[in-house]
Amino acid sequence: MERIEVALIGAGRMGQVHGGHAAVHPGLRLKYVVDPRPEAAAAMAARCGATVALLEQVLADPALAGVLVCSSTDQHLAHAQAAVRAGKAVFCEKPIDLDLDKVRRAAPEFDGARFLLGFNRRYDPHFKALRERLQAGAIGRLETLHIVNHDPASPAPGFIPTSGGLFKDFTIHDLDMARWLLGEEPCEVFAAASCLVDAEIGRLGDVDTARTLLRTASGKLCVISNTRRSGYGYDQRIEACGSAGMVAAGNLAADTVVALDEQGAHGAPIQADFPRRYGQAYRLQLDHFAQVLRGEAAPQVGYADGIAALVLAEACQQSVRSGAPVSL
């Protein structure tokens, strides 16, 4: 298989995840790394066998087919726009931007563009299998959905001011999953949030614990549970209840061995963090981007999905401020 040349923009946390997978992908060649921090760029390039470059140099390379936009959130949209204007296919980490109006104004530029948004959980084999059961009618008519997304520990305080807040940085994954699984758009959002995990997060103007209720026009209900600290691992579960039963996707443990003794049953802990829990999803997402680059597939998650998730995230924030449901 011919390897298609791509560039990585951003060598931070998500850049290391996606860049690392791109470097070993059989259909891709990670050619360039772009980052304003020379040390970070050099370290990532050395790790992946790539070359440090400026963005202008990358976008001017006619041999380069696509870019992975993993820069800071406030730069996602600008970098994606520059790449689309240069005729490159784009994989972009979520969210597209923190400013919904800005994202909407830029939407016409992405009409017909090869743009794939990084909602990786749609590629998780377990969640995908759950959705397939729903679509096959395994539980009759879907009525309620319960999504649990609990981080193992709160992030460093320095992350909070630029994150966009809990709903745009964290819950946005669950809002996308809800849209994907419910089969219709939510028409009402009610969210309640507190700062229970880390007082510093509250001092910085954010929350760390939330419950969100979504309702669709047909009456389907979805409850989303979020916290920045579980204390027991990276808790990722979905339950769907319907007119004829329930389907559920549970947590993944390091192994399935269970020991029994006088104190009870003891098993391996659940996955500790997102790179391990969603490692396969990230790889499958990159497989899909390679198909987009080869012209074999259209992006499964596009710009419109990014707008829809951002609309819901802003509605969550509005509901928390007002203490009332928000109609969409």
N, C-alpha and C positions, 0 to 999 in steps of 0.2 A: 504494500500500500504506500502510495506517495504521501509524504508528510507535508502538511500544509503549514506555512509559516504564520505565526501569530506573535503579538507583543503583549506584555503585561504592563499595565499602567497602575502603579501603586504596589509597594512592597511591604505593606503593613500586615495586619492580622489576616484579612481575607485574601490579600495578594499572596501570602505565603501558602494558604490553602489551595487556591486555584492555580497559582504558578507552579506549585509542587506537583499537582496532578497533570498539568499541561506538559511539564518537562518529561514525564514518563509515558505520556499518551502515545500509542503506536501510530496515530494518524496526524499528530501535530508536532511541530518543531517550535519551541519557544525561542525566538530569535533575539528579542530585545526586552530590556527591563527599563521602565521609566519611573523615576521617583525624585522629588526635589531634595531628598536627603541622600547625599553621595554615598555615605557608609551603608545605608540600607539597600540602596540600589546595587552597590558592588557586591554585598554579601548575597543578595538574592540571585544576581547574575552568575556568581561563582558556583552557587549551589545547583543552578539549573543549566549550566553550560551556555548561558546567553551573553549578550553584549549590553552594557549600559549605554543608553542613548537619550537624546532629547526628543520630546514629543514631535516636534517639527520634522526631525530626521525620520522618525518612525512612519509618520503619515505620508511622507513623500516617497517611501520605498514602494515601487510598483509590484514587487514580489510578495509583499506582505498582504495576506488575505483578511486578517481579522485582529481585533484587539480585545483584551480582557480588562474591563474598567473596574479596578478594585481600589481606586484612590479614596481619599477622604470623602464623606458623604456630600459635602458642599461642592465637590468638584465632579460628581458623577455625571450630571447633565451636560456640563461644558465639555468634558472629555468625550462623552458619547456623541454630542453634536459634531465635534471636530472630526471624529472618526467617520461618522456617516457622511459628512461633507466630502471627505477624502475617498469615499466609495468603499470603505471597509465594513465588513460584518462586525457587529458589536455584541459581546456578552457584557452585561452591566450588573454589578451588584445592586441589591435593593437598599434603600428606596431610590427612585430616579433622582429625587431632590427632596428637600424638606419643605419647600415652598410650592404648594399646590397650584397657585395661580401661574407661577413660573413654568411648571410642568405642562399645564394646559396650553399656555401660549406657544410652547415649543412643539406641541404635538404634530402640527402639519409637516414639520421637517422629517418626521419619522414615518410618514405614510409610505408604505412600500419598502421601507428599509429592512435590512436583515438585522433585527434587534431582538436579543434574547435577554429577558430579565431574570435575575438570580433568585427566584423563589424555589430553592433546591428541594423543599420537602415534597413537592409534587412528583419528584423522581424517586423518592424513597420506596423501595419495593413493598414494604408492609402497608404504607398508606395507600399506595397505588392499588394493591390487592383489595383493600377495604373499599375503595371507590368502585372498583370493578364489581364487587358483590352488590353494592348499592344500585349500580346501574343495571345489573342483571335482575333486580327485584328480589334478591335473596331475603329481605326482611319486609317485603311489601312496600308500602308508601313511607318514605322517610318522614319522621315527625320531629325528632329532637337530635341534637348533636352536642357532644361535650368534648372540648379540646383542652388538654392540660399541657402547659408549657412552663416548666419551672427550671430556672438556671440553678446550678449547684452552689454558686457563690456570687456575691455582688461584684461588679467590675471595679476597677481602680477609679477613684473619684475623678481623676483627670479625664476619663472617658465621657463623663456625663454631660458637660457643657456643650460638646459638639455632637452628641449622639442623636439629637432630635427628640429625646424623651422616650419614656417607656413604650408609648403606643406606636411611634414612628420607627423606632429602632428594633423593638422586640415583638410586640403584639402584632405588628404588621404581617409577620409570617402566618400567624393564626387567622388573621382576617382574610388573607389570601386562601388559606386552606378551607375556611368556612365557605367562601364563594365557590370554590372548586367542588366541594362536597355537597352543598345544599342544592345546587342545580338551579338556583334563582338568586337574584340580588337581594340583600337585606334592604328593608325599607325603613327600619327603625333601629336605633342604637341607644342603649343605656349602659353607662359605665360608672363604676365606683372604684376609687383608688385611695391608697394610703401609703405612708412611708413607715414601714414596720421593721425593715431589715437593717437599714443604715441611716442614721440621722444626717450624715454628711450628704447623702443623696437628696434629702429634703432641703437641706440648707442651700444646695445648688439649684433648687427649683424644680426637682423632679419627684416622681413617686417610684416605689419599688414593688408594690403589690397591687393587683387589680383583678376585678371580676367584670366581664363584659357580657351583655345579653344582646343578641341580634335577633330580629324578627323579620320574616319575609312576608310578602303580600298574601301568600296562601296560609300563613300562620305558623310555619316551621320556626322552631326556636333553637338557637345555638348559644351555649354558655362557654366562655373562654376563661380559663384560670391561669393567671400569671403571677410569678414571684421571681425576684432576683436571687433568692437563696432558698434552696430546698433543704440543705443539710444532709441529703442522702444520695445525691447524684443528679444526673441530667434527666429529669422526669418528662417523658414525651409520650402521651397517650391520647387516643381518640376512641370515643364510644358513639355509636350511632344507633338510635332506637327507631323502630318503624312499626307499622300496623301488624306485622307478622313475626317480630323478633328483634334481635339486636346483633350487630357485628362490632367487634372491638379490635384495636391494634394496641398491644401493650408495650412495655419497656423491654429493651434488649439487655441481657446480662452478659458478663464476660464468658460464662459457660452455663450449661444447664444442669450441672451436678448439684444435688441436694443431699446434705448430710443430716441424719436424724439422731438425736440423743435425748437425754432426760430433759434438757432445756427446750426442746422443740426441733423445728426444721431450720436449717441454715443453708443459704445458697450464696452464690457470687453476687457482688454488688452490680447495680445497673451501670450503664456506660457513664463515664465521668464528665464528658464534655461534648460539645457539638462536632468537632472534627472527627471524633471516633464514632459517635452515634450516627452521623450523617455522611460518613466517609464514602459509602457506596452510592448514596444519592448524589454527592458531588461528582463522582466519577461518571455516573450515568448522565448527569446534566452536561458534562463536558463531551461525552459521546454524542449527545444530541447537537451540541454546538458544532462539532466536527461534521455532522451530517448537514447542518445548515450551510457550512462553509463549502461543502462539496456539491451543494445544490440538490441534495437528496431529500430534504425536509424543510418545511416552513417552521419558524420558531413557535413552540408550543405555548410560551408565556411571553406576551408582548407588552408594548407601551401602554395599551388600554388597560391591561391588568394592573400595571403600576399605578395608573391614575385611580382606578377603582379602589385599590387597597389604601391609597393615600387619603381618599375621600372618607373612608371608614375610620382611619386613624385620627383624622381631624375631628370627626364626629365624636369619637371617644373622648378626646381632649375637651371638646365643647360640653359634652354631657357631664364630665367630672367637674368642670367649672360651674355649671349651672345647677347641677343636682337633679336634672330632668332628662327625660328621653329626648333624642334628636331625630326628627323625621327627615328622610332623604327623598 
